[in-house]
Amino acid sequence: QVQLVESGGGLVQPGGSLRLSCAASGITFSVYTIKWYRQTPEKQRELVALISRAGSTNYADSVKGRFTISRDNAKNMVYLQMNNLKPEDTAVYYCNADIESLGRLRNYWGQGTQVTVSS
């Protein structure tokens, strides 16, 4: 009954920016730790960024200083601001969240959104 829906992907030139969004919806629930992953056919799924319920953040070394994860708990929204994008950032980006609903904690995945960085 709880779902994550992502948006904001697209095609950008190197050095450009994108902001990805992830919206959680469903019956009464609480969203805890949220992560952004990315995946390409050539690489295993990689953890890009993490944000706790209270707002503490962590980033992969490859995106530190360029990406910012944030959340709006009142709106059940999560964002990934991506600046100074590089071709190596090209991937499908997935939102992942630990969500408690009806007394049960489960892990959910969004459907993914394509980010392509190319001249």
C-alpha positions as CSV (number, residue, x, y, z in Angstrom):
1,Q,0.0,0.0,0.0
2,V,3.0,2.3,0.5
3,Q,4.8,3.3,-2.7
4,L,7.7,5.5,-3.8
5,V,7.5,7.4,-7.1
6,E,10.5,9.1,-8.6
7,S,10.8,11.9,-11.1
8,G,13.3,14.5,-12.3
9,G,15.6,12.5,-14.5
10,G,16.6,13.5,-18.0
11,L,19.4,14.4,-20.3
12,V,22.0,17.1,-19.3
13,Q,25.4,18.2,-20.5
14,P,28.5,17.7,-18.4
15,G,28.6,20.4,-15.8
16,G,24.8,20.7,-15.7
17,S,22.4,20.1,-12.8
18,L,19.3,18.0,-12.1
19,R,17.1,17.6,-9.1
20,L,15.5,14.2,-8.5
21,S,12.4,13.8,-6.4
22,C,10.9,10.8,-4.6
23,A,7.4,10.9,-3.2
24,A,6.1,8.4,-0.6
25,S,2.4,7.8,-0.5
26,G,-0.1,5.4,1.1
27,I,-1.9,4.8,4.3
28,T,-0.6,6.1,7.6
29,F,3.2,5.5,7.7
30,S,6.5,6.8,8.9
31,V,9.5,7.1,6.7
32,Y,12.9,6.5,8.3
33,T,16.3,6.2,6.6
34,I,16.1,7.1,2.9
35,K,18.8,6.3,0.3
36,W,19.6,7.1,-3.3
37,Y,21.2,4.4,-5.4
38,R,22.3,4.3,-9.0
39,Q,22.9,1.5,-11.4
40,T,24.3,0.9,-14.9
41,P,24.5,-2.3,-16.9
42,E,28.3,-2.3,-16.3
43,K,28.3,-1.7,-12.6
44,Q,26.7,-3.1,-9.5
45,R,24.1,-0.9,-7.8
46,E,25.9,1.8,-5.9
47,L,24.8,3.7,-2.8
48,V,25.0,7.4,-3.7
49,A,23.5,9.2,-0.7
50,L,21.7,8.6,2.6
51,I,19.6,10.7,4.9
52,S,18.2,9.8,8.3
53,R,14.8,10.8,9.7
54,A,16.5,13.6,11.6
55,G,18.4,14.8,8.5
56,S,21.9,13.4,9.0
57,T,23.5,12.8,5.6
58,N,26.2,10.7,4.0
59,Y,27.5,10.5,0.5
60,A,29.6,8.3,-1.7
61,D,33.1,9.7,-2.3
62,S,32.4,10.0,-6.0
63,V,29.6,12.6,-5.4
64,K,30.7,14.5,-2.3
65,G,30.6,18.2,-2.9
66,R,28.4,17.8,-6.0
67,F,25.2,16.0,-4.8
68,T,22.9,17.0,-1.9
69,I,20.2,14.8,-0.4
70,S,17.4,16.4,1.5
71,R,13.9,15.6,2.7
72,D,10.6,17.3,3.6
73,N,9.0,15.1,6.2
74,A,5.7,17.0,6.2
75,K,5.4,16.4,2.5
76,N,6.9,12.9,2.5
77,M,9.3,14.1,-0.2
78,V,13.0,13.3,-0.7
79,Y,15.3,15.1,-3.1
80,L,18.7,14.6,-4.7
81,Q,20.2,17.8,-6.0
82,M,22.9,16.9,-8.5
83,N,25.3,19.6,-9.6
84,N,28.4,19.6,-11.8
85,L,27.3,16.4,-13.4
86,K,29.8,14.2,-15.1
87,P,29.3,11.5,-17.8
88,E,30.2,8.9,-15.2
89,D,27.0,9.9,-13.3
90,T,24.9,8.5,-16.1
91,A,22.7,5.8,-14.5
92,V,19.3,4.8,-13.4
93,Y,18.7,6.4,-10.0
94,Y,16.6,4.7,-7.4
95,C,15.0,5.9,-4.2
96,N,15.0,3.4,-1.3
97,A,13.4,3.9,2.0
98,D,12.7,2.1,5.3
99,I,9.0,2.7,6.0
100,E,6.9,1.6,9.0
101,S,3.2,1.1,8.3
102,L,0.6,-0.7,10.4
103,G,3.3,-1.7,12.9
104,R,5.6,-3.3,10.3
105,L,8.9,-2.0,9.0
106,R,9.6,-2.7,5.4
107,N,12.1,-1.6,2.7
108,Y,10.7,0.0,-0.4
109,W,12.2,0.8,-3.8
110,G,11.1,3.4,-6.3
111,Q,10.8,2.6,-10.0
112,G,14.0,4.4,-11.0
113,T,14.6,7.5,-13.1
114,Q,17.2,7.7,-15.9
115,V,19.9,10.3,-15.7
116,T,22.1,10.8,-18.8
117,V,25.0,13.1,-18.8
118,S,26.4,13.6,-22.4
119,S,27.6,16.3,-24.7
